[in-house]
Amino acid sequence: MASLLTPVKGKLFIDSTRKSTHALDGAYASLLRGHSLDFDDLRAYEYGDQIRDIDWKATARLGSPVVRRSLATRMHTVLFVVDTGLSMAALAYDERPKKELAILTVGVLGLLALRHGDDFCLVDGDSSGVRRREIGRSEAALEHTLRRIDRAVDEASAPSDRDALLSYVARTIARRMIVVVLTDDAPVGAETERLLRRLRVQHDVLWITLRDAEPVLDPSRTGTGAGRRARAAADLPASPQRARRDVASHWAIPEFLQGDAELAGELHAVDAADAAHTDTLLRRLEITHVALAAQDAAVGELLAMLDARSHVRHG
């Protein structure tokens, strides 16, 4: 089997050189700020900061209070919580397998963790059960992790169960970790919110949404690959390649609905409302999050997420 990690390295190298290695290092390090003797940088004082962290010399020089930030010195564990149920067997927004987008995401963040001396582990599963993989500290272990995700999605026969994964982490993992949740854009309900509140107290949580393909293609949306494909296929007879089918129920969307701009608009409005609700909730819980739609843009968006996180205070 061809390596799953090699193409991830290629994409990460291209994007990291655009942002520069220094910027990439700083972005990842922002996850790990703590109290140590290793000085990192200064930032403006915010309500809730400890008095002992104020840099009085810099405060006097700048005329406003600033605090010192330092880097944590201990090793951290990045816990990837990955839905490997039937929903991950569907297409992503860019019309490519969502599984490939999940593998790319875990590969990129896993490589960054290894690069900074951290380790990682994996929790994956669906409604039939949840599994945990032992901690890994090498690229070989990361390759095995990516293959496990690949195999689990290929063999999936049970529906996805996001809450089961979150509940497993909340119940069984006591040591503080950086928990990276990979899920689809299904609506976030009350039980998910309850579990996230619990996890947020114990762990540092990141939420990554893998956006689903549009069930009905809208030819008027010129900015997406789906829109281009729909326009190109508008005058062609129905074909199996363009058929939309739910991965769980196997219900097929009638072909005559494809290209219906009104229906596509209604579905898009529902998705936008769900996404806005999720965004509001995660912001309120102070959980860093990003929605990934396409493999070609995913690495840059992940690096931007980490970079934005460097401006957020972590206690």
Disulfide bonds with the S-S distance in Angstrom:
none
